[in-house]
Amino acid sequence: MSEVDVQIPTAFDPFAEANAEDSGAGSKEYVHIRIQQRNGRKSLTTVQGLKKEFSYNKILKDLKKEFCCNGTVVQDSELGQVIQLQGDQRKNVSTFLVQAGIAKKESIKIHGF
């Protein structure tokens, strides 16, 4: 019998590239906006890296009202607080953060696809 090279598919980790980039000393603080595929056409947008002085719940409330979607604030052990929104809201969230003065355009990184 011949040996067969079998590759087992693994799940895509959208936070892997952020962990690799943030390991450098003196790295600039970025706001990371990512998309995670759920099932079928459903997706989830996550916003991570906002400053601690902002109220995540107030930002979430404004985002939900502006984009007519649902969302939540999740407490992660490694990343801190993360805002999750339903749907692909990457471009909408980035323009909202710039217009509201929460983050500068240069400090926003959009990940995915």
GUKE-696583 format. One record per atom (N, C-alpha, C): x, y, z. Coordinates in steps of 0.02 Angstrom, whole numbers, plus 32768, in hexadecimal, padded with zeros to 4 digits. Layout:
% residues N
XYZ;...
***
This chain:
% residues 113
80297FC58000;800080008000;802C803F8000;801580717FDE;803A80B07FDD;801C80DF8011;8047810A802A;802F813A805B;800D81748038;7FD6818B8054;7FAF81C08036;7FBA82008060;7FC98236803D;7FD28276805E;7F8D82968069;7F76829780A7;7F3482B080B7;7F3B82F480D9;7F16832580C0;7F16836780E0;7ED283718100;7ED483808140;7E97838B8165;7E8783D68163;7E4B83E9814C;7E3B8430814A;7E34844D8191;7E4E84888199;7E4B84A981DA;7E2284E981D4;7E098500820B;7DE1853D820C;7E0E857A8204;7DF685AC81E1;7E1B85EA81D6;7E1886148215;7E51862B822D;7E5486558268;7E5F869E8253;7E2A86C98257;7E32870E8240;7E5F8738826C;7E6D872182AA;7E97874782D8;7EE0873382D4;7EF2870182AB;7F3686E982A8;7F67871E828F;7F548743825B;7F8387758240;7F8C87B08270;7F5A87BF8299;7F6187F682CA;7F9287E28300;7F9087A38316;7FBE878C8349;8005878D8330;8010877D82F0;8053877D82D4;806D87C582CB;804287F382B8;8057883882AB;8063885F82EC;803C8852831F;803F8879835C;80788864838A;809F88328377;80D4881A83A2;8111884983A3;811788758372;815088A3836F;814E88D883A4;818988EC83BC;818D891F83F1;817F896483D2;815B898D83F6;814C89D183DF;811B89D283A6;80F089A083A2;80C1899E836B;808A89D38375;807189EC833E;803D8A1F833F;7FFB8A008352;7FD28A248376;7F918A0A838B;7F618A0F8350;7F4789D6833B;7F1889D38303;7ED489BD831C;7EA189D182F6;7E5D89B882FF;7E54898582C8;7E47894682DB;7E40891082AC;7DF6890282A0;7DE289038260;7D9E88F3824C;7DA288B48222;7D81887F823B;7D85883E8219;7D4088238209;7D3F87F481DA;7D0187D181CA;7D0C878781D6;7CDA876781F3;7CDC871F81FE;7CA0870181DB;7CAB86CD81B5;7C7586AB8193;7C52867D81C4;7C11868181C7;7BEA865381F2;7BD4861881C9;7B96861481B7;7B7E85DD818C;7B5785FA8152;7B6385DD8117;7B4285F780DB;7B5A863C80CA;7B2B866A80C2;7B3C86AF80B1;7B4286DB80EF;7B3986BF8129;7B3B86E68167;7B8386F5817A;7B8F87318193;7BD2874481A9;7BCE876F81E8;7C07877A8206;7C0D879E8245;7C4787CE823F;7C3D880E824F;7C728840824D;7C88884E8294;7CCA884C82A1;7CE5885A82E3;7D11889782E1;7D0C88C18315;7D3588FD831C;7D5C88F6835C;7D9F88F98356;7DCA88EE838F;7E0189238390;7E15893983CB;7E4D896783D1;7E3A89AF83DE;7DFB89BC83EE;7DE88A0083FF;7E068A128443;7E0F8A52844F;7E2D8A68848E;7DFE8A5984C8;7E1A8A4E8502;7DF38A3B853E;7DC78A748557;7DD88AB18546;7DB28AEB8560;7D6E8AF2853F;7D638AD18505;7D228AD484E3;7CF18AA38502;7CB28AB68502;7C7D8A898519;7C698A5C84DF;7C798A1C84E5;7C6B89ED84AF;7C1F89E684A5;7BF989E984DA;7BB089E284D4;7B918A1C84AE;7BAA8A5984B9;7B8F8A938495;7BA28A90844B;7BDF8A7B843C;7BF58A7483F7;7BCB8A3E83D5;7BBF8A0783F7;7B9789D183DB;7B5089E883CE;7B348A0E83FC;7AF08A2783F3;7AEB8A5383B5;7B1B8A7F83AA;7B1B8AAA836F;7B268A81832F;7B528A508331;7B5E8A2682F6;7B1F89FF82E3;7AFE89E38315;7AC189BC8308;7A8A89E882EA;7A848A248304;7A508A5282EA;7A618A6A82A4;7AA08A788298;7AB68A938257;7AB08A5F821F;7AC38A20822C;7AC789EE81F8;7A8E89BB81F9;7A5D89C48226;7A228998822A;7A37894F822F;7A6189408260;7A7788FC826B;7A7A88F082B7;7A8288B182CA;7A8788A18311;7AD088988322;7AE0889B8363;7B2588938378;7B2B888B83C2;7B68887E83D9;7B758874841F;7BBD8886842F;7BCB8890846F;7C0F889B8487;7C24885B84AB;7C5B883D8495;7C7387FE84B1;7CB4880B84D6;7CBA87EE8511;7CF887F38539;7D2487B78529;7D5E87C2850B;7D8D878D84F9;7DC887908529;7DE28755853C;7E188753856D;7E5987718552;7E6887678512;7EA6878084F5;7E9E87C684D6;7E6687D184B4;7E5D880E848D;7E39884584B2;7E1C883784EB;7DF5886A850F;7DAF886C84F4;7D9288A784EF;7D4F88AE84D6;7D4F88B1848A;7D21888D846B;7D1A888A8423;7CD188988411;7CC688C383E0;7C8288D183C8;7C7488A2838E;7C3B887F8391;7C268853835B;7BE6886D833C;7BE4887082FA;7BA9888682D5;7B94885182A3;7B54884C8296;7B3C881D8264;7B488839821E;7B5C880D81F0;7B65882181AB;7BAB883B819D;7BB7884A815D;7BF788668147;7BF388B2814D;7C0B88CD8183;7C0789158191;7C4C89358193;7C7E89178173;7CC389308178;7CCB89778160;7CB489868124;7CBC89C98108;7C9289FB812F;7C5589E78142;7C298A148167;7C488A2781AB;7C6389F681CE;7C808A028210;7CBD8A2F820A;7CE88A2281D7;7D248A4B81D1;7D138A9481C2;7CE38AA28197;7CCF8AE7818A;7CAE8B0681C6;7C878ADF81EC;7C678AF98228;7C9B8B0D825D;7CCE8AE38267;7D018AF28299;7D298B318287;7D358B3A8246;7D5A8B768230;7D308BB48238;7CF08BB18223;7CC48BEB8226;7CB58BFF826E;7CB08BCE829B;7CA18BDC82E1;7CDF8BF38307;7D1A8BED82E9;7D578C03830B;7D718BD0833D;7D5B8B938339;7D708B5F8368;7DB58B448354;7DC18B3E8313;7E018B2482FA;7E138B4A82BA;7E558B4D82AC;7E6C8B6B826E;7E6D8B378237;7E698B4E81FA;7E668B2081C1;7EA68AF681BC;7EDF8B1381CF;7F1F8AF081CB;7F248AB881FF;7EFE8ABD8235;7F048A8C826B;7ECF8A558267;7EAA8A51822F;7E778A1E8227;7E9189EA81F4;7E8F89AB8209;7EA1897481DC;7E64894981D1;7E53893E8191;7E1A8915817F;7E3588D18166;7E1D889B8186;7E3388588176;7DFA88318155;7E0B87FD8130;7DDA87CF8115;7DD887D080CA;7DC2879980AF;7DBA878B8068;7DF087AE803F;
***
